């Protein structure tokens, strides 16, 4: 028997409260991104895959909130200025969103809200966010595991912890260098 820790039904994200397992199976409903963020912080959901899915759902909920609350008004007010941006999103939006998820140059909540103002489809946004957040989630969950093993001051110098923290710092730089290399190579062709 397998239990799915996360479900999405009728516009509601449902997560099993993993703090209560294995003695109780309690499902909690989440309708907005702030509640999902709180569930991640309070360990309702655990493990890199479940956290990644919950984070992508939270991002999609913020995206939808911006879309339904502000998109029409912003698009009307700034139609001339947003025309080029909308065309760029339609043409290369998946690529830009994926890179923004890999290289955290902007806070994720800003990405969620701004992308909600664009013509990108919600399904596309969710899937690209999910895939783009995987490396960062794995790095941060690993760092948390390593920090959990710190019991004495000297434990901060463990190779595993140092390697984990260095990986968090180096990963965005490696992605940026890879993208720069790819762009130079394709321009030359």
Beta strands, then each sheet from edge to edge (+ up, - down):
strand 1: 6-9
strand 2: 12-16
strand 3: 27-30
sheet 1: 1+ 2- 3+
end
